[in-house]
Every structure is written in structure tokens, then in C-alpha cells.
Amino acid sequence: MDNERNIRRTILPNGLTILTEKMDHVRSVAMGVWIRAGSRHELPEVNGISHFVEHMVFKGTKSRSAQRIAREVDAIGGNLDAFTGKETVCFNIKVLDEHVPTALDVLSDLVLNPVFATDEITRERGVILEEIKMDEDNPDYLVHEIFTQAFWKDHPLGKPILGTKETVRRFERETLCSYYGQKFHGGNMIFSAAGNIDHDNFVEQVTRRFESLPAGESLTVKVPPKTAARIILKNKKSLEQVQLCLGVPAPPIADESRYITLVLNTILGGGMSSRLFQTVREERGLAYSIYSDLNPYSDTGSLCVYAGTSSDRAVQVVQLVMEQFRRLKTETLPADELRRAKDQLKGNLLLSLESSMSRMSNLARQQMHFNYFFGIQEILDKVESITEDQVLAMANHLFQPETVAVTLLGRLDGVKLTRSQLEC
């Protein structure tokens, strides 16, 4: 399918998509089973079920105990892991090429044959409740969570991936089995692999294990969510710093303008030479950590700025961020700054594709969002083609005072923030 990257794709009769990318120069193989469903596809009463199921598949299958799974993976020096996102769940393993049959067998067994034992569910419920408490004790995580819930108000995209203490306490075997049956089927799954691997041989092994999986349809999201531009000041006396999260709506993941948004984000807060880092940290000394990042989804997205500062400087930091928004909207970008941002992006991209694990993930995401595989040169050319005028136009599109949402978390001691202070 792609000569430059040696990518091949096979779709089984039940809809399961199998992708491989051959990397002759490495000794590793990374493989992942991707479910096209995450926390945004959950009903409110089972918020956190995707993450709970992700944990539970490691707790034993029809033929392997949790301990046996761990021992088999350790015996081949493999890394077995999983994660849950807003729109996907992934189970992955990375091993030496000679251990692919064992790794494939363990990974397939986890995904296809979990038992969801009642006693294990009880135990894991306790583990996840501790995970929720751990995140609530992490101010950086907590400010993002409060911001997200308010930004995508009353929409599953705003709900926490882990769920809440109330929903997690209610999960029983029947709920898990029902969710598993709805989401784990051929049309809703991708099996991707990258590394020193032969496509035909790999497809044969995957087919043998997955051909009996029911077909089903891929989940689609019907209506994009609306965003809410709320100002939230949340007092938390135990914090030494005020955590600040400020954001605006941004284009979805497959939007034609995504490369312009990436360049804009890089200039704004994507590294040590970015405007926010240089202004807020280096010139003013107002924060240790400050950055901006993009959170794109299938039908929407956000661009967020994060900083940690003291309560008497929080409003000043907000105003400096607004000043940078204003500058990007009104001043033509210096050619050397645009050049630097492009080179930074291209360098990050090329470095990120050096490992088999990142190539495996990249394959699955391109299949999910584009049904097409971009060559590396194709992407580099798109980044290179971006002009100062496009960045200026994108800044004017994104940075509207009425769409800016802000969350401040910490010992606020009389801090006040009004919509008029968010002029940009």
C-alpha cells in the first residue's frame, strides 16, 4: 500500500483490519489490538467501563491466570501494556522478532478470552478507586479534568476516562460482559504491527485466532459536541501553586488545516523557544511549567495552555497568554520563527517514527481517522508548505474572546477573573 513505508493491509471477512509495516533494520516487533471505542462512547451510568474492561482482561483468560500471563511475557523480555483514551482502547506488546508467535498468542488470548471473574472484579474495583484518588491528588491532572468537564459540559467527551467513584463501585460482571460484547467485534477492531515482520505470515496467525470473532459495525459519532466558555475558580487550600488551564475550540484530528494548527501551537507553547515559555518563564519568571497542547478528536478538538504559578500572579499569567493570542492574530510572523517551528515539527515527527511501537500506533491511528497512510515525505511537504498568512488566519479563527474557557485551581485568596480580562 505504501512503498516508502512498506505498509500492507488485509481486512478479514468479519471486518477485522490487519495492518503491518515492515522495518528491516530493527530486531523488535510491536503489535497492538485497537478497539474503536473509548470513554466518549459510554452512557453516563457506566462512565469508566472502557478503562475497567481494559484492566480486567489482564486478570485471567479461559486458559491463563494473571500470573501466567505476566510470567510468559517476562520470560521473553516483552513489554505488555494497555491504555484507554476518549475514543479508543489499545492492548499492546513489544518483543524481539523471534518471540512473535508467543507474544501474539498471549495478546490474542487476553483480548478474545477474558473471564471477568467476580472476585477479580471486586479486587480491581479497589485498585481503580485508588487510581482515581491518586489522580485527584495530582493538581496538574486535576485542573485538566475540571477544565475538560466544564469545556465539554454534559457530553461524554467531558467525562473522566477512569469514571467516578460512584460509577466504578457499581460495575458488576454482567455490565462488563455486556460492554465487551458490544465493542469487541471485528468491524470495530484493528490489529496493527510494526517491526521485523512478514505480513502474510502474520495475517495467517491472526486469522487463525480472530476469524471466529463476530463481525459487527464500527462505532460512529453522530453529532459533534458543543463547547462551553466557562470561567471556573476552584479553591483548594492544600495546594502551594495555582494551576491554570485555559483553552479554545480547535479543529478535529482529520481537518485539512491540522498542519497549520500544529505550527501555530508550536510557536505559541510547544517547547523552550516558544513564545509562552520565553515570555512567562524566561523573561518574567512567573512559572516553572508552561506549555500549550492540542487535543484533537474525530469531530472536534481543543487547544489548551497550562501553567502553574502563585495566586498573586495567576491573573497576570492569564493576561500574558491573552497578549500572545493577540500578537498571533495581529502581527505577521517573522520568517525565522516560522522556519524554526517547521523544523521543530519535522524533527519531532521523524524522531517519533524511529521506534516500532510508535510506527504501530501511527498505523492504527491513520487507519481509524483517514483510512489512508501518509508517507513521511508527504507529511513533511505539507508542513513545509505552510505560510505566515495561514498561521495568522488560523490565529484569528481560534482566538475569540467569547470562546476562551479558563479554570484556576488552588489557594485562590481573593483572585478574581472576568470575561473582560480575556480580550484577545
Wavefront OBJ file of the C-alpha trace (Angstrom):
o trace
v 0.000 0.000 0.000
v 2.895 2.365 0.723
v 6.259 1.634 -0.877
v 8.065 4.301 1.094
v 6.996 2.767 4.410
v 6.317 -0.847 3.336
v 2.782 -0.826 4.778
v 0.280 -3.579 3.972
v -3.378 -4.025 4.897
v -5.677 -7.057 4.940
v -9.341 -6.990 6.003
v -10.849 -10.273 7.221
v -14.437 -11.263 6.280
v -15.588 -10.296 9.822
v -14.266 -6.737 9.322
v -11.076 -7.005 11.395
v -8.407 -4.798 9.786
v -4.846 -6.166 9.967
v -2.011 -3.709 9.275
v 1.733 -4.274 9.160
v 4.751 -2.111 8.484
v 7.988 -3.960 7.797
v 11.075 -2.357 9.365
v 14.065 -4.445 8.240
v 16.586 -2.508 10.313
v 15.137 -3.384 13.763
v 15.032 -6.589 15.805
v 11.748 -5.758 17.560
v 8.083 -6.169 16.703
v 5.351 -4.077 18.312
v 1.756 -5.162 17.920
v -1.493 -3.721 19.179
v -5.174 -4.574 19.183
v -7.175 -1.344 18.929
v -10.860 -1.005 19.823
v -12.583 1.949 18.131
v -14.415 2.968 21.316
v -13.373 4.895 24.404
v -14.861 6.859 27.267
v -16.831 9.187 24.960
v -18.899 6.204 23.745
v -20.104 5.335 27.274
v -23.506 6.036 28.802
v -23.286 8.298 31.893
v -24.268 5.494 34.290
v -21.334 3.310 33.126
v -18.718 6.091 32.836
v -15.310 4.406 33.228
v -16.382 0.973 31.913
v -13.880 1.029 28.968
v -10.995 1.577 31.388
v -12.330 -1.083 33.776
v -12.537 -3.665 30.968
v -9.008 -2.688 29.865
v -7.762 -3.583 33.368
v -9.831 -6.754 33.635
v -8.526 -8.530 30.517
v -5.155 -8.838 32.292
v -6.781 -10.679 35.212
v -7.056 -14.040 33.521
v -8.413 -15.804 30.438
v -10.032 -19.206 29.900
v -6.574 -20.806 29.691
v -4.201 -18.411 31.527
v -4.139 -16.943 35.025
v -2.985 -13.340 35.555
v 0.281 -14.695 36.968
v 0.862 -16.951 33.962
v 0.297 -14.011 31.586
v 2.924 -11.974 33.480
v 5.412 -14.866 33.547
v 5.075 -15.701 29.851
v 5.689 -12.073 28.862
v 8.636 -11.673 31.250
v 10.154 -14.952 30.000
v 10.546 -13.461 26.514
v 11.622 -10.000 27.766
v 8.481 -8.404 26.386
v 6.617 -5.231 27.348
v 2.863 -5.802 27.657
v 0.678 -2.754 28.237
v -2.704 -1.139 27.540
v -4.346 2.268 27.679
v -7.793 3.800 27.402
v -8.455 7.118 25.687
v -11.508 9.203 24.894
v -12.035 7.417 21.562
v -10.003 4.209 21.706
v -8.710 1.340 23.846
v -5.403 -0.330 22.931
v -3.743 -3.556 24.133
v -0.126 -3.758 23.002
v 3.070 -5.765 23.332
v 6.643 -5.272 22.127
v 9.059 -8.212 21.771
v 12.064 -9.443 19.801
v 11.099 -10.725 16.345
v 11.851 -14.342 17.325
v 9.177 -14.204 20.046
v 6.291 -13.014 17.834
v 4.343 -16.338 17.991
v 4.315 -16.351 21.821
v 3.506 -12.635 22.061
v 0.718 -12.933 19.505
v -0.735 -15.898 21.364
v -0.776 -14.063 24.730
v -2.141 -10.808 23.276
v -4.881 -12.606 21.324
v -5.853 -14.679 24.356
v -6.196 -11.541 26.521
v -8.428 -9.786 24.006
v -10.550 -12.764 22.933
v -10.962 -14.862 26.079
v -11.180 -12.768 29.268
v -13.194 -14.463 32.032
v -14.141 -11.404 34.154
v -14.063 -13.442 37.384
v -16.247 -11.916 40.114
v -13.541 -11.989 42.811
v -11.082 -10.302 40.417
v -13.676 -7.600 39.641
v -14.015 -6.860 43.360
v -10.227 -6.617 43.740
v -9.755 -4.477 40.640
v -12.529 -2.124 41.725
v -10.352 -1.305 44.744
v -7.294 -0.753 42.513
v -9.147 1.675 40.219
v -10.660 3.577 43.160
v -7.059 4.095 44.389
v -6.070 5.216 40.869
v -8.874 7.818 40.946
v -7.676 9.079 44.365
v -4.088 9.249 43.069
v -5.195 11.427 40.144
v -7.256 13.664 42.435
v -4.072 14.244 44.457
v -2.233 15.311 41.288
v -3.008 19.021 40.719
v -1.753 19.053 37.114
v -4.153 16.204 36.225
v -6.985 17.620 38.323
v -7.015 21.082 36.712
v -7.183 19.480 33.253
v -10.015 17.211 34.395
v -12.055 20.118 35.840
v -11.404 22.154 32.681
v -12.413 19.268 30.373
v -15.635 18.525 32.254
v -16.681 22.186 32.000
v -15.481 22.662 28.392
v -17.461 19.660 27.052
v -20.268 20.174 29.576
v -22.985 17.479 29.653
v -21.194 15.483 26.935
v -19.387 12.105 27.307
v -16.189 13.740 25.957
v -16.062 15.773 29.179
v -16.396 12.754 31.468
v -13.284 11.267 33.135
v -11.720 8.232 31.412
v -11.398 6.456 34.787
v -15.045 7.066 35.661
v -16.120 8.291 39.095
v -16.068 6.588 42.483
v -19.844 6.163 42.201
v -19.851 4.528 38.746
v -16.825 2.290 39.437
v -18.382 0.961 42.648
v -21.428 -0.177 40.640
v -19.611 -2.262 37.999
v -20.558 -5.947 38.112
v -19.702 -8.901 35.874
v -22.889 -8.550 33.840
v -22.073 -4.892 32.990
v -18.546 -5.805 31.851
v -19.706 -8.750 29.714
v -22.397 -6.615 28.084
v -19.917 -3.833 27.239
v -17.366 -6.366 25.952
v -19.970 -7.966 23.663
v -20.986 -4.586 22.205
v -17.492 -3.233 21.495
v -15.140 -6.198 20.902
v -16.080 -7.335 17.391
v -14.359 -7.440 14.009
v -15.828 -4.289 12.477
v -14.773 -2.243 15.487
v -11.172 -3.504 15.817
v -7.764 -3.018 14.213
v -4.748 -5.292 14.718
v -1.582 -3.409 13.782
v 2.055 -4.461 13.916
v 5.376 -2.870 13.004
v 8.951 -4.115 13.029
v 10.836 -7.060 11.578
v 7.693 -8.899 10.486
v 6.298 -10.712 7.436
v 2.764 -9.569 6.536
v 1.413 -12.806 5.050
v 2.705 -14.963 7.876
v 1.350 -12.514 10.471
v -2.074 -12.353 8.783
v -2.242 -16.146 8.771
v -1.539 -16.312 12.522
v -4.017 -13.521 13.360
v -6.716 -15.029 11.114
v -6.424 -18.395 12.863
v -7.223 -16.742 16.194
v -9.656 -13.995 15.176
v -11.706 -15.443 12.302
v -14.465 -16.649 14.682
v -14.882 -13.149 16.150
v -18.361 -11.758 15.308
v -18.451 -9.048 12.616
v -20.413 -6.018 13.861
v -20.161 -2.431 12.701
v -17.644 0.287 13.522
v -18.977 2.827 16.028
v -19.622 6.297 14.638
v -20.318 9.556 16.427
v -23.347 11.368 15.048
v -23.288 14.936 16.430
v -20.141 16.916 17.343
v -20.302 18.291 20.906
v -20.680 21.974 21.705
v -18.069 23.709 23.868
v -18.778 25.948 26.854
v -16.572 29.001 27.540
v -16.790 28.969 31.320
v -14.559 30.683 33.908
v -14.080 28.349 36.874
v -12.235 29.351 40.050
v -11.890 26.350 42.341
v -10.373 26.788 45.765
v -8.048 24.046 47.039
v -6.217 25.242 50.154
v -3.777 22.307 50.216
v -2.010 23.468 47.027
v 1.032 25.751 47.120
v 0.539 26.805 43.489
v -2.424 27.913 41.432
v -2.885 25.533 38.479
v -4.161 27.259 35.370
v -5.779 25.679 32.308
v -7.030 27.918 29.517
v -8.386 26.740 26.185
v -10.330 27.342 22.981
v -12.069 25.015 20.499
v -9.725 23.672 17.775
v -10.114 21.631 14.569
v -10.753 17.855 14.657
v -7.991 15.336 14.023
v -8.517 14.912 10.255
v -9.202 18.566 9.465
v -7.452 19.893 6.366
v -5.954 22.745 8.421
v -4.354 20.460 11.041
v -0.769 21.228 9.985
v -1.390 24.974 10.338
v -2.755 24.377 13.852
v 0.316 22.278 14.703
v 2.673 25.050 13.572
v 0.642 27.654 15.481
v 0.706 25.540 18.662
v 4.469 25.008 18.322
v 5.046 28.771 18.108
v 2.691 29.501 20.996
v 3.758 26.958 23.608
v 5.361 23.889 22.080
v 8.847 23.910 23.567
v 11.529 26.020 25.215
v 11.805 28.527 22.357
v 8.008 29.057 22.251
v 6.518 32.472 22.964
v 4.793 31.439 26.191
v 7.887 29.752 27.635
v 10.133 32.663 26.731
v 7.709 35.373 27.954
v 6.213 33.832 31.094
v 9.153 31.781 32.367
v 12.368 33.191 30.937
v 11.586 36.937 30.842
v 9.154 37.283 33.782
v 9.974 34.264 35.984
v 6.269 33.728 36.708
v 6.090 29.947 36.223
v 8.292 26.882 36.169
v 5.993 24.930 33.858
v 4.048 26.497 30.994
v 3.081 24.955 27.669
v 0.266 24.640 25.130
v -1.020 21.468 23.548
v -3.602 20.246 21.052
v -6.262 17.667 21.907
v -7.843 16.656 18.588
v -10.718 14.145 18.361
v -12.674 12.679 15.455
v -15.185 15.555 15.264
v -13.820 18.362 17.468
v -10.755 19.450 19.428
v -9.214 21.936 21.815
v -6.044 23.978 22.143
v -5.093 24.395 25.807
v -2.492 26.388 27.707
v -1.323 25.070 31.078
v 0.730 26.861 33.748
v 1.466 26.611 37.458
v 2.079 29.878 39.314
v 1.428 31.667 42.619
v -2.038 33.071 43.424
v -0.904 36.713 43.286
v 0.444 36.170 39.745
v -2.318 33.990 38.274
v -4.278 36.820 36.633
v -1.052 38.298 35.261
v -0.202 34.950 33.637
v -3.708 34.788 32.079
v -3.220 38.291 30.678
v 0.197 37.403 29.236
v -1.384 34.404 27.486
v -4.071 36.708 26.051
v -1.342 39.056 24.886
v 0.305 36.191 22.961
v -3.064 35.263 21.401
v -3.434 38.916 20.331
v 0.061 39.070 18.838
v -0.558 35.922 16.778
v -3.803 37.480 15.469
v -2.383 40.892 14.554
v 1.355 40.644 13.849
v 2.867 38.975 10.805
v 5.004 36.039 11.844
v 8.770 36.616 11.434
v 10.166 34.273 8.766
v 12.852 32.873 11.092
v 10.255 31.945 13.745
v 8.110 30.118 11.180
v 11.224 28.336 9.888
v 12.145 27.242 13.433
v 8.612 25.942 14.151
v 8.541 23.928 10.912
v 11.952 22.387 11.580
v 10.962 21.589 15.170
v 7.777 19.841 13.995
v 9.588 17.903 11.280
v 12.310 16.834 13.702
v 9.743 15.692 16.276
v 7.880 13.721 13.622
v 10.940 11.925 12.266
v 12.264 11.117 15.737
v 8.859 9.829 16.854
v 8.781 7.315 13.997
v 12.092 5.659 14.889
v 10.559 3.026 17.189
v 8.420 0.061 16.160
v 5.887 0.922 18.892
v 5.282 4.444 17.572
v 5.011 3.141 13.987
v 2.446 0.548 15.116
v 0.380 3.267 16.830
v 0.731 5.605 13.854
v -0.588 2.881 11.513
v -3.690 2.248 13.612
v -4.488 5.948 14.059
v -4.118 6.687 10.342
v -6.438 3.776 9.551
v -9.010 4.986 12.112
v -9.042 8.651 11.154
v -8.069 8.688 7.457
v -8.369 5.167 6.023
v -5.158 6.207 4.260
v -1.436 6.069 5.101
v 0.534 9.267 4.663
v 4.117 8.863 3.514
v 6.700 10.659 5.647
v 7.753 12.924 2.782
v 4.092 13.745 2.096
v 3.695 14.991 5.688
v 6.999 16.918 5.616
v 5.883 18.633 2.390
v 2.562 19.653 3.959
v 4.367 21.190 6.965
v 6.827 22.934 4.650
v 4.047 24.493 2.532
v 2.511 26.473 5.440
v 2.705 30.271 5.108
v 2.723 33.201 7.564
v -0.725 34.237 6.274
v -2.216 30.819 7.041
v -0.950 30.953 10.643
v -2.337 34.489 11.021
v -5.744 33.413 9.651
v -5.826 30.357 11.947
v -4.996 32.513 14.995
v -7.915 34.807 14.107
v -10.191 31.800 13.713
v -9.180 30.149 17.035
v -8.658 33.019 19.470
v -12.097 34.562 20.029
v -12.653 36.187 23.462
v -16.140 34.679 23.736
v -14.864 31.088 23.265
v -11.961 31.217 25.765
v -12.524 28.918 28.775
v -10.405 29.164 31.945
v -10.018 27.017 35.058
v -7.958 28.137 38.068
v -7.333 25.612 40.856
v -5.527 26.299 44.110
v -5.356 28.644 47.095
v -7.080 31.490 45.289
v -7.155 34.042 48.175
v -9.477 36.561 46.558
v -8.347 36.008 42.944
v -10.974 37.360 40.541
v -11.183 36.841 36.789
v -13.802 38.330 34.480
v -14.637 37.899 30.788
v -13.300 41.410 30.069
v -9.799 40.190 31.099
v -9.951 37.566 28.346
v -9.899 40.078 25.481
v -7.555 38.872 22.783
l 1 2 3 4 5 6 7 8 9 10 11 12 13 14 15 16 17 18 19 20 21 22 23 24 25 26 27 28 29 30 31 32 33 34 35 36 37 38 39 40 41 42 43 44 45 46 47 48 49 50 51 52 53 54 55 56 57 58 59 60 61 62 63 64 65 66 67 68 69 70 71 72 73 74 75 76 77 78 79 80 81 82 83 84 85 86 87 88 89 90 91 92 93 94 95 96 97 98 99 100 101 102 103 104 105 106 107 108 109 110 111 112 113 114 115 116 117 118 119 120 121 122 123 124 125 126 127 128 129 130 131 132 133 134 135 136 137 138 139 140 141 142 143 144 145 146 147 148 149 150 151 152 153 154 155 156 157 158 159 160 161 162 163 164 165 166 167 168 169 170 171 172 173 174 175 176 177 178 179 180 181 182 183 184 185 186 187 188 189 190 191 192 193 194 195 196 197 198 199 200 201 202 203 204 205 206 207 208 209 210 211 212 213 214 215 216 217 218 219 220 221 222 223 224 225 226 227 228 229 230 231 232 233 234 235 236 237 238 239 240 241 242 243 244 245 246 247 248 249 250 251 252 253 254 255 256 257 258 259 260 261 262 263 264 265 266 267 268 269 270 271 272 273 274 275 276 277 278 279 280 281 282 283 284 285 286 287 288 289 290 291 292 293 294 295 296 297 298 299 300 301 302 303 304 305 306 307 308 309 310 311 312 313 314 315 316 317 318 319 320 321 322 323 324 325 326 327 328 329 330 331 332 333 334 335 336 337 338 339 340 341 342 343 344 345 346 347 348 349 350 351 352 353 354 355 356 357 358 359 360 361 362 363 364 365 366 367 368 369 370 371 372 373 374 375 376 377 378 379 380 381 382 383 384 385 386 387 388 389 390 391 392 393 394 395 396 397 398 399 400 401 402 403 404 405 406 407 408 409 410 411 412 413 414 415 416 417 418 419 420 421 422 423 424
